[in-house]
Structure formats: structure tokens, C-alpha cells
Amino acid sequence: MDLDLSDEQRMLVEQVRRFVRQEIDPLEADLDPDASELTAEDHERLVGITTGMGLYQMDVPEEFGGAGLDVMTRTLLAMEMSQHRAGLYAPCYGTFGSMGLAQLYDANDDQKERYLLPTLRGEKRGFFGLTEPSGGSDPARAIQTRAVKDGDEWVINGQKIFISGADRADFGLVFARTSPDKGRAGVTCFIVDTDMPGFHVRRIVHTLRSTHYATELQFEDLRVPAENILGRVDGGFAIANERLTRNRIPYAAACLGVAMRAQDMAVAYVKVRETFGDLLATRQTVQNMLIDNELDIRTARWLTLAAAHKADKGEAFRTEAAMAKIAATEAGGRVVDRAMQIHGGYGVTKDFPFERWFREMRIRRIGEGPNEIQRLIIARDLIGGAFH
Amino acid sequence: MSIRMEKPWQSLDATNAKKLLGQLGVYQISNDADEILYIGFAGGRSLFGLRGILQDELAKRGEGFRFRVEINQQYLSRWEELLKVHKADHNALPPENNDHRPRRIGQLSLS
């Protein structure tokens, strides 16, 4: 793997870094420390800038008007876009656009017309409804939400939990069991409109993360037309699994961006903060924290870029994505923790971003497949599934 | 925690506002007819948390109103939840929240 960035990659990275420092940082000085959205005016102004940079809707495939970036470049940019207070869950407050739900790019033409294209135009929002109260780590077997065929419709009953954005969404992808005895081969993905009778957002699930909260959903005799099946009946798990694997690379990259910014801030701080008549930078215990941070960042960065590199080559990258996810989420937590320690009392105040990063980074070891499951994936690939 | 705020209403006056601690959280303001006029929060940038915010509310409104508070570190998601509950109950936001609200409120089905 070539570690040198191309001229284009270097230019894009510098552009996005400048955008974060010059446009996002100043706005965050006035926003609530837990905010995850800008005013409509600021959002529109910044979208104008990202559009001018040619990076608006960068995740969207080229044929739909996106920037057509490879995974490596996109990963490098993700590491820049998260380098601000809200960056972990609201990188640049969405001003680089959204690709929508990736699964919809494989939808049929009618579904694309009704759901994908309005999402890309910013007219509709979707949610991804997989996890249930019965478990999130083994979704294929834990799914108890049932869909039963009734004429040209399917009737869905069940519950989902930890579903982000469902309360504000116009539609969602809901995974339901259609063949009770088939395990992971008995799950189907339905496109569900949130204004249908029987669709209920029962509550907000309050967590460490104050914004971009999760919700709990209930479906009561929710009738979905057969044409709203995404893919084929009983083929839903592959759709879910594909997204989970692919998402782990940018998920890792966002953690790394926060860690890199925390380290930058820690390095700057030790050069100006004095204790007992000398700068923190001269204290070996503090230097060791910075060294450990750097080791954590570089190790996780290497693994994340290696996963992106394999994805770009079209090779299987499940193990690499799992390694990146483990390394970046765990390293990110350690780096933020040490940077907070270096900043002392200030580190735990809401005057600085560390406390938000600290809370949100903790979630990353659980979200998008807990790290224990990532280890299981790696073990399966190393020694074979027969031993599990 | 109940989805609705169930703390007792108190008169919005200097004595009651001064008793509040400087913690973060959410609050509601109502009139004498028990109509909720406004749902707000004391966030991470508030100078004296709920006490400061309610003292500001008193200075702005004068007496004749009531308030209740809930200490909550997750003040933003709780604030949005209370707005959704009010919208579900009344099919509208509190009148004074029309200019102070998230860009999209979303839905909540109360059972």
C-alpha cells in the first residue's frame, strides 16, 4: 500500500481541513456544546461553499451527481470532517450532503424514483431499522418483528430500538422476519412510509449522546405494499450485512479525526501551560501520554487506510474493516481520555470539546457492531467458521 | 423518567428562581390557565444553569407565570422529546416555541 497521498488527495484534504477550521470552528464557539444542527441560514451558506468545492454529496455515486471519490480519498476526508466538537456524529453538520441509505442504490427504478431521488434532492429522509430489543449483535437471529403476506400487502408487527432519525424520517428500511424457520435467510427488507397507520415512534432513547438520539419504534398491523420490498423476499440480511461492513471504514475514520484533533490540541496546550515553574511539555509523564496518543493514532490510521485500500481494489475487506473499527474506536477513546487528562480541570468542562468526544466516543465501541463481534468476525476469517 | 414532565408547577418569582441550582436541564413556562407557553433548556453555555435561565425568564416576563424544571444532562434530546409530546397532545408546539425549535420536530406516538 502506497502511503503517499496523491496531489489531488493532498489538495482535497487541505481544502476540507481549512473548511473545518475557518467555517465550522467559529460557528461552534456560539452553538450549544451538544448541538448537532446549524441554523438554516448557516447550513445553506456552507452548502454553497462545499458545492463550490465540488464536494457536496461526495458519497453519492457519480451517475447520481456525486464526486466519484474512491474509498481511500473518502476515508482521508472523513478524518478531516470530524475534527470539530460535533464531528463524531454530525461531521461538518451535514454540509457535505448525505448519500441517503446506501441500499437504495440497488432498489428498482420505481423505488429509486419514490425514495432515493427525493432523498438526494433533500426532500425526504430515511432511517435504517434493524436492531430490536431482543438483541443487536446478532440481528439475523434476534429479529422478531414479523411480516405476514396478506394479498398484495405485507402486515408488519413488532418493535425496533436504537433507531436514529426515525422520528424525523419520511420513510425507513425495516427488516422483518418473513420465514420464521430460516434464521438469517428468513429476513426481508421493507421500505416503510412513516405516515402509514400502524407506524409508531414510541419514545426517544436517551443516551450519553444528547443529540442525534435514538428512538424506539413499534409496528402495529402496519400494511406495506409488496412493491415496497427492497431486493427479494428473505434476502434482507445480505442487504443489512453489506451496509454494516461498508460503514465500518468511515466509522473508524471519524473516530480517528477526533483523536487527531484532540492530539493537536494537547500538543498545543503542553507548550503554553506551566506547572511548578515549567511547561507541561517538559514533563516526561506528559510526554509519554502524547507518545502513546501518537502510537494509537498512527496504528489505527494504518489499519483504517489498509481497509480502504482493499475496498478500492475490489477485494474482500471484512476482516480489515473489523480491525479498523476496533483499532480506531478503542484508540480514539484512549487518545481523548489522555488529552482530557493533559487539560486537567478544563478538560472536563463544556468549554472544551473533550467531554463531548469522551461521551460520544464511548458509544463507538458498541455502535455499528460491538467490538466483541468485530473480534468474532476476525477469528472466523482466521481460523474458519467451523470452530464457532 | 416519565415521558411527560411531572414536576410540580411553581410560581415564577424571585424567591423560587433563586432556590434553583445552577444545573443543566429543561423547563416549562405556563400561564395561570395551565397552558404551556414555552419549553426551554439550560444548556452548556448558560451562565448559571437553570437558575440563571429562570431568572432571565422572570426579568423578561415579570410575575404572573409558573414554571417547572427537570435537571437533565441530556437536555437537548429531552427538550426535543418534550416538544414532541406537546405536539402530540395539542397538535401544535407551545406558542413561544415557534421561533425557538429544532429545524424538524418529527413525530411521537403516545400510547
Interface residues (C-beta under 8 A of the other chain):
Chain A: D32 P33 D34 A35 E37 A40 D167 R168 A169 T194 F199 H200 V201 R202 R203 I204 H206 T207 R209 S210 T211 Y213 Q218 K350
Chain B: M1 I3 G43 G44 R45 Q73 Q74 Y75 L76 S77 R78 E80 E81 K84 P102 R103 R104 I105 G106 Q107 L108 S109 S111
